[in-house]
Amino acid sequence: MNPVLADAIGLVGSALMVVAYAYSNVAKSVDFVLFNVLNLVGAVLLITSLTVHFNLASMLLEIVWSVIALLGLAKAWRARA
């Protein structure tokens, strides 16, 4: 993958995670499906970027972040059912 494209993908991922964090702090009622989807997509985009610009600590953080987001999504979907 082109390093410039990897940077752009990583920036979008970071932006999604910042948006999710801001949303969780300003919303009167948090939609946990939306919150976790934003975090999951952001983490996956950052993982994609990290395959070009590898950093072990960041990769492990994003993998854990993805797992937490998946668990949160499962919980949110069960709560809606």
C-alpha positions as CSV (number, residue, x, y, z in Angstrom):
1,M,0.0,0.0,0.0
2,N,1.2,3.5,-0.8
3,P,2.4,5.2,2.4
4,V,0.5,8.4,1.7
5,L,-2.7,6.4,1.4
6,A,-1.9,4.5,4.6
7,D,-1.5,7.9,6.3
8,A,-4.8,9.1,5.0
9,I,-6.6,5.9,6.1
10,G,-5.0,6.2,9.6
11,L,-6.1,9.9,9.8
12,V,-9.7,9.0,9.0
13,G,-9.6,6.2,11.6
14,S,-8.2,8.6,14.2
15,A,-10.9,11.1,13.3
16,L,-13.7,8.5,13.7
17,M,-12.4,7.5,17.1
18,V,-12.2,11.2,18.3
19,V,-15.7,11.8,17.0
20,A,-16.9,8.7,19.0
21,Y,-15.2,10.0,22.1
22,A,-16.6,13.5,21.7
23,Y,-20.1,12.1,21.0
24,S,-20.0,10.0,24.1
25,N,-19.2,13.1,26.2
26,V,-21.7,15.6,24.7
27,A,-24.7,13.4,23.8
28,K,-27.6,13.4,26.3
29,S,-28.2,9.8,25.4
30,V,-25.5,7.7,23.8
31,D,-26.5,5.3,21.0
32,F,-24.0,2.5,21.9
33,V,-24.3,0.8,18.4
34,L,-23.2,4.1,16.8
35,F,-20.5,4.7,19.4
36,N,-19.0,1.2,19.0
37,V,-19.3,1.1,15.2
38,L,-17.3,4.4,15.1
39,N,-14.7,3.0,17.4
40,L,-14.5,-0.4,15.5
41,V,-14.2,1.2,12.1
42,G,-11.7,3.7,13.4
43,A,-9.6,1.0,14.9
44,V,-9.7,-1.2,11.8
45,L,-8.6,1.8,9.7
46,L,-5.7,2.4,12.1
47,I,-4.8,-1.2,12.0
48,T,-4.7,-1.0,8.2
49,S,-2.4,2.1,8.4
50,L,-0.2,0.3,10.9
51,T,0.4,-2.5,8.4
52,V,2.5,0.0,6.5
53,H,3.8,2.1,9.4
54,F,4.2,-0.7,11.9
55,N,4.4,0.1,15.6
56,L,3.8,-2.9,18.0
57,A,2.4,-0.9,20.9
58,S,-0.1,0.9,18.6
59,M,-1.0,-2.3,16.8
60,L,-1.8,-4.1,20.1
61,L,-3.8,-1.1,21.3
62,E,-5.9,-1.1,18.2
63,I,-6.5,-4.8,18.3
64,V,-7.7,-4.6,21.9
65,W,-9.8,-1.5,21.0
66,S,-11.4,-3.5,18.2
67,V,-12.2,-6.4,20.5
68,I,-13.8,-4.1,23.1
69,A,-15.8,-2.4,20.4
70,L,-17.0,-5.8,19.1
71,L,-18.1,-6.8,22.6
72,G,-19.8,-3.4,23.0
73,L,-21.6,-3.9,19.7
74,A,-22.8,-7.4,20.7
75,K,-24.1,-6.0,24.1
76,A,-25.8,-3.1,22.4
77,W,-27.5,-5.3,19.8
78,R,-28.7,-7.7,22.5
79,A,-30.1,-4.8,24.4
80,R,-32.1,-3.6,21.3
81,A,-33.5,-7.1,20.7
